[in-house]
Amino acid sequence: MAAIDVDELRDYMKDYCGSAMMSGFPAAVLDVVDVERASGEELCRMAEQMGVDLRRFVVNS
């Protein structure tokens, strides 16, 4: 299992959902709140459901 930079993923997801909200999808504000409150595991699940490629956020050891 790869380690994910959760802080970077969270920032990306907030931008992603915030952009949707500003583009005419006001319900996306609920996604922003969920992203802020999600644990790392929940955040990864949400990202995968939204089609985000988690490989972008793998931490190189």
Biopython code that builds the backbone (N, CA, C, O; Angstrom):
import numpy as np
from Bio.PDB.StructureBuilder import StructureBuilder

atoms = [
    (1, "MET", "N", (0.848, -1.177, 0.000)),
    (1, "MET", "CA", (0.000, 0.000, 0.000)),
    (1, "MET", "C", (0.894, 1.240, 0.000)),
    (1, "MET", "O", (1.834, 1.338, 0.788)),
    (2, "ALA", "N", (0.597, 2.166, -0.873)),
    (2, "ALA", "CA", (1.371, 3.394, -0.995)),
    (2, "ALA", "C", (0.898, 4.430, 0.021)),
    (2, "ALA", "O", (-0.279, 4.474, 0.380)),
    (3, "ALA", "N", (1.824, 5.252, 0.474)),
    (3, "ALA", "CA", (1.481, 6.358, 1.380)),
    (3, "ALA", "C", (1.029, 7.548, 0.539)),
    (3, "ALA", "O", (1.650, 7.886, -0.468)),
    (4, "ILE", "N", (-0.049, 8.167, 0.965)),
    (4, "ILE", "CA", (-0.633, 9.306, 0.252)),
    (4, "ILE", "C", (-0.409, 10.580, 1.061)),
    (4, "ILE", "O", (-0.558, 10.585, 2.283)),
    (5, "ASP", "N", (-0.050, 11.658, 0.371)),
    (5, "ASP", "CA", (0.066, 12.964, 1.017)),
    (5, "ASP", "C", (-1.351, 13.505, 1.196)),
    (5, "ASP", "O", (-1.908, 14.137, 0.298)),
    (6, "VAL", "N", (-1.917, 13.247, 2.359)),
    (6, "VAL", "CA", (-3.317, 13.576, 2.634)),
    (6, "VAL", "C", (-3.544, 15.084, 2.625)),
    (6, "VAL", "O", (-4.594, 15.545, 2.180)),
    (7, "ASP", "N", (-2.589, 15.847, 3.104)),
    (7, "ASP", "CA", (-2.756, 17.308, 3.115)),
    (7, "ASP", "C", (-2.849, 17.856, 1.689)),
    (7, "ASP", "O", (-3.683, 18.712, 1.395)),
    (8, "GLU", "N", (-1.986, 17.354, 0.816)),
    (8, "GLU", "CA", (-2.017, 17.803, -0.577)),
    (8, "GLU", "C", (-3.313, 17.348, -1.258)),
    (8, "GLU", "O", (-3.920, 18.101, -2.019)),
    (9, "LEU", "N", (-3.725, 16.118, -0.979)),
    (9, "LEU", "CA", (-4.973, 15.599, -1.538)),
    (9, "LEU", "C", (-6.162, 16.417, -1.045)),
    (9, "LEU", "O", (-7.058, 16.740, -1.825)),
    (10, "ARG", "N", (-6.178, 16.751, 0.233)),
    (10, "ARG", "CA", (-7.279, 17.536, 0.804)),
    (10, "ARG", "C", (-7.357, 18.917, 0.133)),
    (10, "ARG", "O", (-8.444, 19.388, -0.200)),
    (11, "ASP", "N", (-6.211, 19.552, -0.059)),
    (11, "ASP", "CA", (-6.182, 20.854, -0.734)),
    (11, "ASP", "C", (-6.719, 20.736, -2.162)),
    (11, "ASP", "O", (-7.511, 21.565, -2.611)),
    (12, "TYR", "N", (-6.279, 19.701, -2.862)),
    (12, "TYR", "CA", (-6.740, 19.485, -4.226)),
    (12, "TYR", "C", (-8.254, 19.271, -4.263)),
    (12, "TYR", "O", (-8.948, 19.842, -5.104)),
    (13, "MET", "N", (-8.755, 18.447, -3.348)),
    (13, "MET", "CA", (-10.187, 18.138, -3.319)),
    (13, "MET", "C", (-11.021, 19.369, -2.978)),
    (13, "MET", "O", (-12.114, 19.544, -3.515)),
    (14, "LYS", "N", (-10.515, 20.219, -2.092)),
    (14, "LYS", "CA", (-11.252, 21.453, -1.768)),
    (14, "LYS", "C", (-11.318, 22.353, -2.993)),
    (14, "LYS", "O", (-12.360, 22.947, -3.268)),
    (15, "ASP", "N", (-10.219, 22.460, -3.729)),
    (15, "ASP", "CA", (-10.217, 23.249, -4.961)),
    (15, "ASP", "C", (-11.164, 22.640, -5.999)),
    (15, "ASP", "O", (-11.913, 23.355, -6.665)),
    (16, "TYR", "N", (-11.121, 21.326, -6.122)),
    (16, "TYR", "CA", (-11.949, 20.595, -7.078)),
    (16, "TYR", "C", (-13.429, 20.818, -6.792)),
    (16, "TYR", "O", (-14.197, 21.146, -7.696)),
    (17, "CYS", "N", (-13.827, 20.642, -5.547)),
    (17, "CYS", "CA", (-15.230, 20.813, -5.167)),
    (17, "CYS", "C", (-15.631, 22.288, -5.172)),
    (17, "CYS", "O", (-16.755, 22.626, -5.543)),
    (18, "GLY", "N", (-14.732, 23.147, -4.768)),
    (18, "GLY", "CA", (-15.013, 24.577, -4.769)),
    (18, "GLY", "C", (-15.226, 25.101, -6.173)),
    (18, "GLY", "O", (-16.079, 25.961, -6.392)),
    (19, "SER", "N", (-14.457, 24.591, -7.130)),
    (19, "SER", "CA", (-14.627, 24.991, -8.526)),
    (19, "SER", "C", (-15.988, 24.555, -9.049)),
    (19, "SER", "O", (-16.642, 25.291, -9.787)),
    (20, "ALA", "N", (-16.408, 23.361, -8.665)),
    (20, "ALA", "CA", (-17.729, 22.874, -9.075)),
    (20, "ALA", "C", (-18.825, 23.759, -8.500)),
    (20, "ALA", "O", (-19.809, 24.065, -9.174)),
    (21, "MET", "N", (-18.647, 24.161, -7.263)),
    (21, "MET", "CA", (-19.643, 25.007, -6.602)),
    (21, "MET", "C", (-19.763, 26.343, -7.337)),
    (21, "MET", "O", (-20.869, 26.835, -7.561)),
    (22, "MET", "N", (-18.637, 26.920, -7.705)),
    (22, "MET", "CA", (-18.639, 28.223, -8.361)),
    (22, "MET", "C", (-19.070, 28.135, -9.831)),
    (22, "MET", "O", (-19.377, 29.148, -10.458)),
    (23, "SER", "N", (-19.087, 26.914, -10.367)),
    (23, "SER", "CA", (-19.477, 26.722, -11.768)),
    (23, "SER", "C", (-20.955, 26.389, -11.922)),
    (23, "SER", "O", (-21.386, 25.929, -12.979)),
    (24, "GLY", "N", (-21.725, 26.619, -10.875)),
    (24, "GLY", "CA", (-23.158, 26.409, -11.000)),
    (24, "GLY", "C", (-23.689, 25.170, -10.308)),
    (24, "GLY", "O", (-24.837, 24.787, -10.532)),
    (25, "PHE", "N", (-22.886, 24.541, -9.479)),
    (25, "PHE", "CA", (-23.327, 23.377, -8.730)),
    (25, "PHE", "C", (-23.242, 23.675, -7.232)),
    (25, "PHE", "O", (-22.320, 23.205, -6.565)),
    (26, "PRO", "N", (-24.192, 24.452, -6.692)),
    (26, "PRO", "CA", (-24.105, 24.880, -5.297)),
    (26, "PRO", "C", (-24.104, 23.730, -4.292)),
    (26, "PRO", "O", (-23.625, 23.899, -3.171)),
    (27, "ALA", "N", (-24.623, 22.579, -4.667)),
    (27, "ALA", "CA", (-24.611, 21.437, -3.745)),
    (27, "ALA", "C", (-23.192, 20.962, -3.460)),
    (27, "ALA", "O", (-22.970, 20.234, -2.493)),
    (28, "ALA", "N", (-22.231, 21.362, -4.283)),
    (28, "ALA", "CA", (-20.831, 20.965, -4.077)),
    (28, "ALA", "C", (-20.273, 21.537, -2.782)),
    (28, "ALA", "O", (-19.254, 21.053, -2.290)),
    (29, "VAL", "N", (-20.915, 22.556, -2.220)),
    (29, "VAL", "CA", (-20.453, 23.097, -0.941)),
    (29, "VAL", "C", (-20.507, 22.014, 0.135)),
    (29, "VAL", "O", (-19.689, 22.018, 1.055)),
    (30, "LEU", "N", (-21.448, 21.100, 0.032)),
    (30, "LEU", "CA", (-21.519, 19.990, 0.979)),
    (30, "LEU", "C", (-20.307, 19.090, 0.837)),
    (30, "LEU", "O", (-19.800, 18.565, 1.828)),
    (31, "ASP", "N", (-19.839, 18.910, -0.392)),
    (31, "ASP", "CA", (-18.630, 18.115, -0.621)),
    (31, "ASP", "C", (-17.417, 18.780, 0.014)),
    (31, "ASP", "O", (-16.560, 18.094, 0.570)),
    (32, "VAL", "N", (-17.333, 20.101, -0.059)),
    (32, "VAL", "CA", (-16.205, 20.828, 0.539)),
    (32, "VAL", "C", (-16.181, 20.576, 2.044)),
    (32, "VAL", "O", (-15.119, 20.320, 2.613)),
    (33, "VAL", "N", (-17.338, 20.648, 2.688)),
    (33, "VAL", "CA", (-17.417, 20.398, 4.135)),
    (33, "VAL", "C", (-16.998, 18.963, 4.436)),
    (33, "VAL", "O", (-16.254, 18.719, 5.386)),
    (34, "ASP", "N", (-17.473, 18.011, 3.629)),
    (34, "ASP", "CA", (-17.098, 16.606, 3.827)),
    (34, "ASP", "C", (-15.598, 16.407, 3.670)),
    (34, "ASP", "O", (-14.989, 15.657, 4.433)),
    (35, "VAL", "N", (-14.998, 17.072, 2.690)),
    (35, "VAL", "CA", (-13.553, 16.963, 2.452)),
    (35, "VAL", "C", (-12.783, 17.488, 3.656)),
    (35, "VAL", "O", (-11.790, 16.887, 4.065)),
    (36, "GLU", "N", (-13.226, 18.595, 4.223)),
    (36, "GLU", "CA", (-12.529, 19.175, 5.372)),
    (36, "GLU", "C", (-12.599, 18.276, 6.596)),
    (36, "GLU", "O", (-11.665, 18.250, 7.397)),
    (37, "ARG", "N", (-13.684, 17.545, 6.750)),
    (37, "ARG", "CA", (-13.902, 16.719, 7.947)),
    (37, "ARG", "C", (-13.439, 15.277, 7.804)),
    (37, "ARG", "O", (-13.333, 14.569, 8.805)),
    (38, "ALA", "N", (-13.163, 14.828, 6.595)),
    (38, "ALA", "CA", (-12.861, 13.424, 6.333)),
    (38, "ALA", "C", (-11.509, 13.004, 6.897)),
    (38, "ALA", "O", (-10.555, 13.781, 6.926)),
    (39, "SER", "N", (-11.456, 11.756, 7.340)),
    (39, "SER", "CA", (-10.170, 11.165, 7.723)),
    (39, "SER", "C", (-9.399, 10.910, 6.429)),
    (39, "SER", "O", (-9.955, 11.049, 5.340)),
    (40, "GLY", "N", (-8.141, 10.544, 6.539)),
    (40, "GLY", "CA", (-7.333, 10.273, 5.356)),
    (40, "GLY", "C", (-7.916, 9.159, 4.506)),
    (40, "GLY", "O", (-7.948, 9.261, 3.280)),
    (41, "GLU", "N", (-8.376, 8.101, 5.149)),
    (41, "GLU", "CA", (-8.954, 6.966, 4.433)),
    (41, "GLU", "C", (-10.256, 7.365, 3.731)),
    (41, "GLU", "O", (-10.480, 7.006, 2.575)),
    (42, "GLU", "N", (-11.103, 8.103, 4.431)),
    (42, "GLU", "CA", (-12.360, 8.570, 3.841)),
    (42, "GLU", "C", (-12.089, 9.496, 2.656)),
    (42, "GLU", "O", (-12.772, 9.437, 1.634)),
    (43, "LEU", "N", (-11.085, 10.345, 2.813)),
    (43, "LEU", "CA", (-10.729, 11.281, 1.754)),
    (43, "LEU", "C", (-10.281, 10.534, 0.499)),
    (43, "LEU", "O", (-10.658, 10.906, -0.612)),
    (44, "CYS", "N", (-9.490, 9.497, 0.670)),
    (44, "CYS", "CA", (-9.045, 8.691, -0.472)),
    (44, "CYS", "C", (-10.233, 8.021, -1.156)),
    (44, "CYS", "O", (-10.296, 7.969, -2.384)),
    (45, "ARG", "N", (-11.162, 7.514, -0.373)),
    (45, "ARG", "CA", (-12.357, 6.892, -0.943)),
    (45, "ARG", "C", (-13.172, 7.905, -1.749)),
    (45, "ARG", "O", (-13.618, 7.619, -2.860)),
    (46, "MET", "N", (-13.358, 9.091, -1.169)),
    (46, "MET", "CA", (-14.103, 10.140, -1.862)),
    (46, "MET", "C", (-13.418, 10.515, -3.174)),
    (46, "MET", "O", (-14.070, 10.666, -4.208)),
    (47, "ALA", "N", (-12.109, 10.661, -3.117)),
    (47, "ALA", "CA", (-11.342, 11.047, -4.310)),
    (47, "ALA", "C", (-11.502, 9.997, -5.408)),
    (47, "ALA", "O", (-11.716, 10.336, -6.571)),
    (48, "GLU", "N", (-11.397, 8.730, -5.037)),
    (48, "GLU", "CA", (-11.549, 7.658, -6.018)),
    (48, "GLU", "C", (-12.940, 7.681, -6.635)),
    (48, "GLU", "O", (-13.084, 7.466, -7.839)),
    (49, "GLN", "N", (-13.962, 7.938, -5.832)),
    (49, "GLN", "CA", (-15.336, 7.992, -6.343)),
    (49, "GLN", "C", (-15.515, 9.157, -7.311)),
    (49, "GLN", "O", (-16.346, 9.087, -8.216)),
    (50, "MET", "N", (-14.751, 10.216, -7.130)),
    (50, "MET", "CA", (-14.834, 11.385, -8.009)),
    (50, "MET", "C", (-13.903, 11.256, -9.211)),
    (50, "MET", "O", (-13.844, 12.156, -10.049)),
    (51, "GLY", "N", (-13.180, 10.148, -9.297)),
    (51, "GLY", "CA", (-12.315, 9.909, -10.445)),
    (51, "GLY", "C", (-10.927, 10.518, -10.340)),
    (51, "GLY", "O", (-10.228, 10.640, -11.346)),
    (52, "VAL", "N", (-10.518, 10.902, -9.134)),
    (52, "VAL", "CA", (-9.192, 11.487, -8.934)),
    (52, "VAL", "C", (-8.157, 10.360, -8.915)),
    (52, "VAL", "O", (-8.358, 9.344, -8.251)),
    (53, "ASP", "N", (-7.068, 10.537, -9.634)),
    (53, "ASP", "CA", (-5.979, 9.558, -9.681)),
    (53, "ASP", "C", (-5.086, 9.767, -8.460)),
    (53, "ASP", "O", (-4.324, 10.732, -8.395)),
    (54, "LEU", "N", (-5.184, 8.866, -7.507)),
    (54, "LEU", "CA", (-4.419, 8.999, -6.260)),
    (54, "LEU", "C", (-2.915, 8.850, -6.469)),
    (54, "LEU", "O", (-2.137, 9.212, -5.587)),
    (55, "ARG", "N", (-2.500, 8.335, -7.601)),
    (55, "ARG", "CA", (-1.054, 8.200, -7.864)),
    (55, "ARG", "C", (-0.371, 9.560, -7.878)),
    (55, "ARG", "O", (0.834, 9.652, -7.648)),
    (56, "ARG", "N", (-1.128, 10.606, -8.144)),
    (56, "ARG", "CA", (-0.564, 11.968, -8.127)),
    (56, "ARG", "C", (-0.124, 12.389, -6.726)),
    (56, "ARG", "O", (0.678, 13.311, -6.576)),
    (57, "PHE", "N", (-0.646, 11.714, -5.702)),
    (57, "PHE", "CA", (-0.426, 12.138, -4.326)),
    (57, "PHE", "C", (0.392, 11.123, -3.519)),
    (57, "PHE", "O", (0.466, 11.214, -2.294)),
    (58, "VAL", "N", (1.003, 10.160, -4.211)),
    (58, "VAL", "CA", (1.844, 9.167, -3.529)),
    (58, "VAL", "C", (3.107, 9.851, -3.020)),
    (58, "VAL", "O", (3.740, 10.627, -3.735)),
    (59, "VAL", "N", (3.459, 9.553, -1.785)),
    (59, "VAL", "CA", (4.664, 10.100, -1.170)),
    (59, "VAL", "C", (5.828, 9.193, -1.529)),
    (59, "VAL", "O", (5.787, 7.990, -1.271)),
    (60, "ASN", "N", (6.858, 9.764, -2.119)),
    (60, "ASN", "CA", (8.052, 8.998, -2.455)),
    (60, "ASN", "C", (8.918, 8.850, -1.222)),
    (60, "ASN", "O", (9.259, 9.834, -0.566)),
    (61, "SER", "N", (9.273, 7.605, -0.909)),
    (61, "SER", "CA", (10.103, 7.391, 0.279)),
    (61, "SER", "C", (11.555, 7.313, -0.048)),
    (61, "SER", "O", (12.380, 7.135, 0.848)),
]
sb = StructureBuilder()
sb.init_structure("model")
sb.init_model(0)
sb.init_chain("A")
sb.init_seg("    ")
for serial, (resi, resn, name, xyz) in enumerate(atoms, 1):
    if name == "N":
        sb.init_residue(resn, " ", resi, " ")
    sb.init_atom(name, np.array(xyz, "f"), 0.0, 1.0, " ", f" {name:<3s}", serial, name[0])
structure = sb.get_structure()
